């Protein structure tokens, strides 16, 4: 008999009170498309210009992030074997460290989701401006961002089956053109366009960490299959496979595509570009029709990504609400299998964030929102890696294969270190704002736990 893996050896029995999902609507193809669709969204279309001021050191940061993202995919695959239910990044810390750790992870991830949704909506503006010139009118730009937010929010009410179908179609629509830029574009690269290796004025390690903190936004979504495990067929096997396949495919497009953009658009122009991929295609075709086509792809891509992220934003508080750690309306599921209140909540909060920040301009808004999501996204990554280390340390040594133990320890330890490094690289302002978002949830936790403990004696008395 083959000895169980470390995660399996220490696997706890699922609580009897935790309901099994009623339906499994995501197969391997849909789950992989969900991962790739959430990773390849607005980030890749905007971030080459955002990190251009750091120089080509940001290309090295992309490589480092790609390796780290694969490690996170492996980590979530192992954790999903233990808890194959919806809300994975909430469930893992909860099972290991208790309800408060689970709540912090859920609250931070939920914050990251709706802030990220606002950032994606802002990212649409630069490419819509290529199609329909907005002439720097901030009111028109804000309206475009709000439309990009609310249209996929409305589509989510159709149900998870439609979300999966939309993810497959939108992933194909954006993956193919991006891959063409990442391959054909390499033949038109001019090395003089790359600019200096480190243009930040800071040290190379500092520039690497700072650019990586921004670029992490482009890899958020690696956990999508784990968060939606309750809707995935055979999640113990499919979540890990979909996470790794989706991350590897995205990383390939990212690295090649960013190298092509850096080599096609002069460094000074790239740093000021609102639509870098459109500019790169124009450099290949020598006209504007190619950039217009890429702008259409970018708008479709970001809209499809918002479709998936809104689902993620609804599912995390849904899992926490079932345990009484989020308000009860978040636990209500509509006929289509989507927690409707969670969709409304993230859409309304995203709208408020766009309205509050848009006076600074879309470029500044996008940068600020990206750095906030870096912090709030890394907190659940950090806690999930710590949960895996906890279960590995708690496991029975006689039941674990040494090779499997070493592999899972390395993956979990590196994932923890990577998440910590990115939090540090986000900068003081992002960490400060992120901590404020994080601590703002503590009164909600105190209130929900207090009400729950008050209700328990009353129920016992009855």
C-alpha positions as CSV (number, residue, x, y, z in Angstrom):
1,X,0.0,0.0,0.0
2,X,1.3,3.5,-0.8
3,X,1.8,5.7,2.2
4,X,-0.5,8.8,2.3
5,X,0.9,12.2,1.5
6,X,1.6,14.7,4.4
7,X,-1.6,16.5,3.8
8,X,-3.6,13.3,3.7
9,X,-2.0,11.9,6.7
10,X,-3.0,14.8,8.9
11,X,-6.4,15.4,7.2
12,X,-9.1,16.1,9.7
13,X,-12.7,14.9,9.4
14,X,-14.9,17.4,7.8
15,X,-17.4,18.8,10.3
16,X,-20.8,17.2,10.1
17,X,-22.4,20.6,10.2
18,X,-20.7,21.7,7.0
19,X,-23.1,21.2,4.2
20,X,-22.0,19.5,1.0
21,X,-22.3,21.5,-2.1
22,X,-25.5,20.9,-4.0
23,X,-24.0,20.9,-7.5
24,X,-20.6,20.7,-9.2
25,X,-20.6,22.8,-12.3
26,X,-16.8,23.4,-13.0
27,X,-14.9,20.6,-14.7
28,X,-11.1,20.7,-15.4
29,X,-11.5,22.9,-18.4
30,X,-13.9,25.4,-16.8
31,X,-11.8,25.5,-13.5
32,X,-8.6,26.1,-15.5
33,X,-10.4,28.8,-17.5
34,X,-11.6,30.4,-14.2
35,X,-8.0,30.5,-13.0
36,X,-6.6,31.8,-16.2
37,X,-9.5,34.2,-16.7
38,X,-9.0,35.7,-13.3
39,X,-5.3,35.9,-13.6
40,X,-5.2,37.3,-17.2
41,X,-7.5,40.3,-16.7
42,X,-6.8,44.0,-16.7
43,X,-3.4,43.6,-15.0
44,X,-1.4,42.4,-18.0
45,X,-2.9,45.0,-20.3
46,X,-1.9,48.0,-18.0
47,X,1.0,46.9,-15.8
48,X,3.8,47.0,-18.4
49,X,3.3,50.8,-18.4
50,X,2.9,50.9,-14.6
51,X,6.3,49.2,-13.9
52,X,8.2,50.8,-16.8
53,X,9.6,53.5,-14.5
54,X,11.5,50.8,-12.6
55,X,13.3,49.7,-15.8
56,X,13.7,46.2,-17.2
57,X,14.4,44.9,-13.7
58,X,10.6,44.5,-13.7
59,X,11.0,41.7,-16.3
60,X,13.1,39.8,-13.7
61,X,10.4,40.5,-11.2
62,X,7.9,38.8,-13.6
63,X,10.1,35.7,-13.7
64,X,10.3,35.6,-9.9
65,X,6.6,36.0,-9.5
66,X,5.9,33.3,-12.1
67,X,7.9,30.8,-10.0
68,X,6.2,31.9,-6.8
69,X,2.7,31.8,-8.4
70,X,3.3,28.1,-9.4
71,X,4.4,27.4,-5.8
72,X,1.1,29.0,-4.5
73,X,-0.8,26.9,-7.0
74,X,0.8,23.8,-5.7
75,X,0.1,24.9,-2.1
76,X,-3.6,25.5,-2.8
77,X,-3.9,22.2,-4.6
78,X,-2.5,20.4,-1.5
79,X,-4.8,22.3,0.8
80,X,-7.8,21.6,-1.4
81,X,-7.3,17.9,-0.8
82,X,-7.9,18.5,2.9
83,X,-10.9,20.9,2.5
84,X,-12.5,20.6,-0.9
85,X,-15.2,23.2,-0.1
86,X,-16.1,26.7,-1.3
87,X,-14.1,29.5,0.4
88,X,-10.8,27.7,0.6
89,X,-8.6,30.6,1.7
90,X,-11.0,31.2,4.6
91,X,-11.4,27.5,5.5
92,X,-7.7,26.7,5.7
93,X,-6.7,29.2,8.4
94,X,-10.0,28.6,10.2
95,X,-9.4,24.8,10.5
96,X,-5.8,25.4,11.6
97,X,-6.0,28.4,13.9
98,X,-9.6,29.0,14.8
99,X,-12.4,31.4,13.7
100,X,-10.5,34.7,14.2
101,X,-7.7,33.6,11.8
102,X,-10.4,32.4,9.4
103,X,-12.3,35.7,9.7
104,X,-9.1,37.8,9.1
105,X,-8.3,35.8,6.0
106,X,-11.9,36.0,4.7
107,X,-12.2,39.7,5.4
108,X,-8.8,40.5,3.8
109,X,-9.5,38.4,0.8
110,X,-13.0,39.9,0.4
111,X,-11.5,43.4,0.7
112,X,-8.9,42.5,-2.0
113,X,-11.7,41.3,-4.3
114,X,-13.8,44.4,-4.3
115,X,-10.8,46.7,-4.4
116,X,-9.4,44.6,-7.2
117,X,-12.7,44.8,-9.0
118,X,-12.6,48.6,-8.8
119,X,-9.0,48.6,-10.1
120,X,-10.0,46.4,-13.1
121,X,-12.9,48.7,-13.9
122,X,-10.5,51.6,-13.9
123,X,-8.1,49.6,-16.2
124,X,-10.9,49.4,-18.8
125,X,-10.8,53.2,-19.3
126,X,-7.4,53.4,-21.1
127,X,-8.5,50.9,-23.8
128,X,-12.0,52.4,-24.2
129,X,-10.2,55.7,-24.8
130,X,-8.5,54.0,-27.8
131,X,-11.9,53.1,-29.3
132,X,-13.8,56.2,-28.3
133,X,-11.7,59.1,-27.3
134,X,-12.7,60.4,-23.9
135,X,-10.4,63.5,-24.1
136,X,-9.4,63.3,-20.5
137,X,-13.0,63.9,-19.2
138,X,-12.9,62.4,-15.7
139,X,-16.7,62.2,-15.5
140,X,-16.9,60.2,-18.8
141,X,-14.0,58.0,-17.6
142,X,-15.7,57.4,-14.3
143,X,-18.9,56.4,-16.1
144,X,-17.0,54.0,-18.3
145,X,-15.4,52.4,-15.2
146,X,-18.8,52.1,-13.5
147,X,-20.4,50.5,-16.6
148,X,-17.5,48.0,-16.7
149,X,-18.2,47.1,-13.1
150,X,-22.0,46.8,-13.2
151,X,-22.5,44.8,-16.5
152,X,-20.6,41.7,-15.3
153,X,-22.2,42.1,-11.9
154,X,-25.6,41.8,-13.5
155,X,-24.4,38.8,-15.5
156,X,-23.5,37.0,-12.3
157,X,-27.1,36.6,-11.3
158,X,-27.5,34.2,-14.2
159,X,-25.7,31.6,-12.1
160,X,-22.4,29.8,-11.8
161,X,-22.9,27.6,-14.9
162,X,-23.1,30.7,-17.0
163,X,-20.1,32.2,-15.2
164,X,-18.0,29.1,-16.2
165,X,-19.2,29.3,-19.8
166,X,-18.3,33.0,-20.0
167,X,-14.9,32.4,-18.5
168,X,-14.1,29.7,-21.1
169,X,-15.1,32.0,-24.0
170,X,-13.5,35.2,-22.7
171,X,-10.3,33.3,-21.8
172,X,-10.0,32.0,-25.4
173,X,-10.8,35.5,-26.8
174,X,-8.0,37.2,-24.8
175,X,-5.5,34.3,-24.6
176,X,-5.0,33.9,-28.4
177,X,-4.4,37.6,-29.3
178,X,-2.0,38.0,-26.3
179,X,-0.1,34.9,-27.3
180,X,0.2,36.3,-30.8
181,X,1.7,39.5,-29.4
182,X,4.0,37.4,-27.2
183,X,5.3,35.4,-30.2
184,X,5.0,37.5,-33.3
185,X,6.0,40.7,-31.4
186,X,9.3,39.2,-30.5
187,X,10.4,39.4,-34.1
188,X,9.9,43.2,-34.1
189,X,11.7,43.9,-30.9
190,X,14.2,46.8,-30.9
191,X,16.7,46.4,-28.0
192,X,17.1,50.2,-27.8
193,X,13.5,50.4,-26.6
194,X,14.2,48.5,-23.4
195,X,15.8,51.4,-21.6
196,X,18.0,51.1,-18.4
197,X,17.9,47.9,-16.3
198,X,17.2,49.9,-13.1
199,X,15.6,53.3,-13.8
200,X,14.1,53.8,-10.3
201,X,17.1,55.4,-8.6
202,X,16.8,52.8,-5.8
203,X,18.9,49.7,-5.3
204,X,18.3,46.7,-7.5
205,X,16.8,44.6,-4.7
206,X,14.5,47.6,-3.8
207,X,13.4,48.1,-7.4
208,X,12.8,44.4,-7.7
209,X,10.7,44.2,-4.6
210,X,8.7,47.4,-5.5
211,X,8.0,46.3,-9.1
212,X,7.1,42.8,-7.9
213,X,4.6,44.3,-5.4
214,X,2.8,46.0,-8.3
215,X,3.1,43.0,-10.6
216,X,1.5,40.7,-8.0
217,X,-1.8,42.2,-9.1
218,X,-1.4,40.4,-12.4
219,X,-1.2,37.0,-10.6
220,X,-4.1,37.5,-8.2
221,X,-6.5,34.7,-9.1
222,X,-4.1,31.7,-8.8
223,X,-6.4,30.7,-5.9
224,X,-9.6,30.9,-7.9
225,X,-10.2,27.2,-8.2
226,X,-9.5,26.7,-4.4
227,X,-12.0,29.4,-3.5
228,X,-14.6,27.9,-5.8
229,X,-13.8,24.3,-4.8
230,X,-17.4,23.6,-3.8
231,X,-18.5,24.1,-7.4
232,X,-15.6,22.0,-8.9
233,X,-16.0,18.4,-10.0
234,X,-13.6,16.1,-8.0
235,X,-12.0,19.0,-6.3
236,X,-9.4,16.9,-4.5
237,X,-7.7,16.4,-7.8
238,X,-9.1,19.1,-10.1
239,X,-8.3,22.1,-8.0
240,X,-4.6,21.4,-7.9
241,X,-4.4,20.6,-11.7
242,X,-6.5,23.6,-12.7
243,X,-4.4,25.9,-10.5
244,X,-1.1,24.8,-11.9
245,X,-2.2,24.6,-15.5
246,X,-3.9,28.0,-15.4
247,X,-0.9,29.6,-13.7
248,X,1.7,28.1,-16.1
249,X,-0.3,29.2,-19.1
250,X,-0.8,32.7,-17.7
251,X,2.9,33.0,-16.8
252,X,4.0,32.0,-20.3
253,X,1.8,34.7,-21.8
254,X,2.9,37.3,-19.2
255,X,6.6,36.9,-19.6
256,X,6.7,36.8,-23.4
257,X,4.1,39.5,-23.8
258,X,5.8,41.9,-21.4
259,X,9.2,41.3,-23.1
260,X,7.5,42.1,-26.4
261,X,5.9,45.3,-25.2
262,X,9.1,46.5,-23.6
263,X,10.9,45.9,-26.9
264,X,8.2,47.4,-29.1
265,X,7.4,50.6,-27.3
266,X,10.2,53.1,-26.4
267,X,10.8,53.2,-22.7
268,X,9.8,56.9,-22.3
269,X,6.6,56.4,-24.2
270,X,5.7,53.2,-22.4
271,X,5.9,54.9,-19.0
272,X,3.2,57.3,-20.1
273,X,1.0,54.9,-22.0
274,X,-2.6,54.2,-21.0
275,X,-2.9,51.2,-23.4
276,X,0.6,49.6,-23.8
277,X,-0.5,46.5,-25.6
278,X,-2.4,48.6,-28.2
279,X,0.7,50.7,-28.7
280,X,2.8,47.5,-29.1
281,X,0.4,46.2,-31.8
282,X,0.5,49.6,-33.6
283,X,4.3,49.3,-33.6
284,X,4.0,45.9,-35.3
285,X,1.4,46.9,-37.9
286,X,2.7,50.4,-38.5
287,X,-0.9,51.8,-38.2
288,X,-3.7,52.2,-35.8
289,X,-6.0,49.3,-36.8
290,X,-4.0,46.8,-34.9
291,X,-4.1,48.8,-31.7
292,X,-7.9,49.2,-32.1
293,X,-8.3,45.5,-32.4
294,X,-6.2,44.9,-29.3
295,X,-8.2,47.5,-27.4
296,X,-11.3,45.5,-28.2
297,X,-9.6,42.3,-26.9
298,X,-8.5,44.2,-23.8
299,X,-12.1,45.4,-23.0
300,X,-13.5,41.9,-23.6
301,X,-10.7,40.4,-21.4
302,X,-11.2,42.8,-18.5
303,X,-15.0,42.4,-18.6
304,X,-14.6,38.6,-18.6
305,X,-12.1,38.9,-15.7
306,X,-14.6,41.0,-13.7
307,X,-17.2,38.3,-14.3
308,X,-15.0,35.8,-12.5
309,X,-13.8,38.2,-9.8
310,X,-17.3,39.2,-8.8
311,X,-18.1,35.5,-8.2
312,X,-15.0,35.2,-6.0
313,X,-16.0,38.3,-4.1
314,X,-19.4,36.7,-3.3
315,X,-18.1,33.2,-2.4
316,X,-15.6,34.1,0.2
317,X,-18.0,35.9,2.6
318,X,-20.6,33.2,1.7
319,X,-18.3,30.6,3.3
320,X,-17.7,32.8,6.4
321,X,-21.4,33.7,6.7
322,X,-22.3,30.0,7.0
323,X,-20.1,29.9,10.2
324,X,-21.8,33.0,11.6
325,X,-18.7,35.2,11.0
326,X,-20.2,37.4,8.3
327,X,-23.8,38.8,8.3
328,X,-26.4,36.3,7.4
329,X,-27.5,37.8,4.0
330,X,-24.1,36.8,2.6
331,X,-25.0,33.1,3.0
332,X,-28.1,33.3,0.9
333,X,-27.8,31.7,-2.5
334,X,-30.0,32.5,-5.5
335,X,-31.5,30.0,-8.0
336,X,-28.4,30.2,-10.1
337,X,-26.1,29.2,-7.3
338,X,-24.6,32.6,-6.8
339,X,-24.7,34.4,-3.4
340,X,-26.7,37.4,-4.6
341,X,-26.1,39.7,-1.6
342,X,-22.3,39.3,-2.0
343,X,-22.5,40.4,-5.6
344,X,-24.5,43.5,-4.7
345,X,-22.1,44.3,-1.8
346,X,-18.9,44.1,-3.9
347,X,-20.5,46.1,-6.7
348,X,-21.7,48.9,-4.4
349,X,-18.3,49.1,-2.5
350,X,-16.4,49.1,-5.8
351,X,-18.6,51.9,-7.0
352,X,-17.9,53.9,-3.9
353,X,-14.1,53.3,-4.2
354,X,-14.1,54.5,-7.9
355,X,-16.1,57.6,-6.9
356,X,-13.8,58.5,-4.0
357,X,-10.5,57.9,-5.9
358,X,-11.3,59.0,-9.4
359,X,-10.6,62.7,-8.8
360,X,-6.8,61.8,-8.7
361,X,-7.0,60.5,-12.3
362,X,-7.1,56.9,-13.7
363,X,-3.4,56.3,-13.6
364,X,-2.9,57.3,-10.0
365,X,-6.1,55.5,-9.0
366,X,-5.0,52.3,-10.6
367,X,-1.6,52.4,-8.9
368,X,-3.0,53.1,-5.5
369,X,-5.7,50.3,-5.8
370,X,-3.1,47.8,-7.1
371,X,-0.8,48.3,-4.1
372,X,-3.7,48.0,-1.6
373,X,-4.7,44.7,-3.2
374,X,-1.1,43.5,-2.9
375,X,-1.3,43.8,0.8
376,X,-4.9,42.5,1.3
377,X,-4.2,39.6,-1.1
378,X,-1.0,38.5,0.6
379,X,-2.6,38.2,4.0
380,X,-4.7,35.1,3.1
381,X,-1.8,33.7,1.2
382,X,0.4,34.1,4.3
383,X,-2.2,32.5,6.6
384,X,-2.9,29.6,4.2
385,X,0.8,28.8,3.9
386,X,1.0,29.0,7.7
387,X,-2.0,26.6,8.0
388,X,-0.2,24.1,5.7
389,X,3.0,24.3,7.8
390,X,0.8,23.8,10.9
391,X,-0.8,20.6,9.5
392,X,2.5,19.3,8.3
393,X,4.1,19.8,11.8
394,X,1.1,18.2,13.4
395,X,1.0,15.1,11.1
396,X,2.2,11.7,12.3
397,X,5.7,11.1,11.0
398,X,5.3,7.4,10.7
399,X,2.5,7.9,8.1
400,X,4.3,10.3,5.9
401,X,6.7,9.6,3.1
402,X,9.9,11.6,3.6
403,X,10.0,12.8,0.0
404,X,6.4,14.0,0.2
405,X,7.0,15.7,3.5
406,X,10.1,17.6,2.2
407,X,8.3,18.7,-0.9
408,X,5.3,20.0,0.9
409,X,7.4,21.7,3.5
410,X,9.5,23.5,0.9
411,X,6.4,24.6,-1.0
412,X,4.6,25.9,2.1
413,X,7.8,27.6,3.5
414,X,8.6,29.4,0.2
415,X,5.0,30.4,-0.2
416,X,5.0,32.0,3.3
417,X,8.4,33.8,2.6
418,X,7.2,35.0,-0.8
419,X,4.0,36.5,0.7
420,X,5.9,38.2,3.4
421,X,8.4,39.7,0.9
422,X,5.6,41.1,-1.2
423,X,3.9,42.7,1.8
424,X,7.2,44.4,2.6
425,X,7.7,45.5,-1.0
426,X,4.2,47.1,-1.3
427,X,5.6,50.1,0.6
428,X,4.6,52.0,3.7
429,X,1.6,53.7,2.2
430,X,0.0,50.5,0.9
431,X,0.7,48.6,4.1
432,X,-0.8,51.5,6.1
433,X,-4.0,51.6,4.0
434,X,-4.2,47.9,3.9
435,X,-3.9,47.5,7.7
436,X,-6.7,50.1,8.0
437,X,-8.9,48.0,5.7
438,X,-8.0,44.9,7.7
439,X,-8.6,46.3,11.2
440,X,-11.9,47.8,10.1
441,X,-13.3,44.3,10.1
442,X,-12.5,43.5,13.7
443,X,-15.6,45.3,15.1
444,X,-17.7,43.2,12.7
445,X,-16.0,40.0,14.0
446,X,-16.6,41.1,17.7
447,X,-20.2,41.8,17.0
448,X,-20.9,38.6,15.1
449,X,-19.1,36.4,17.6
450,X,-20.9,38.1,20.5
451,X,-24.3,37.6,18.9
452,X,-23.5,34.0,18.2
453,X,-22.4,33.2,21.8
454,X,-25.5,35.0,23.1
455,X,-27.8,32.9,20.9
456,X,-26.1,29.6,21.8
457,X,-27.3,29.6,25.5
458,X,-30.8,30.6,24.4
459,X,-31.0,27.7,22.0
460,X,-29.6,25.3,24.7
461,X,-32.3,26.5,27.1
462,X,-35.0,25.8,24.6
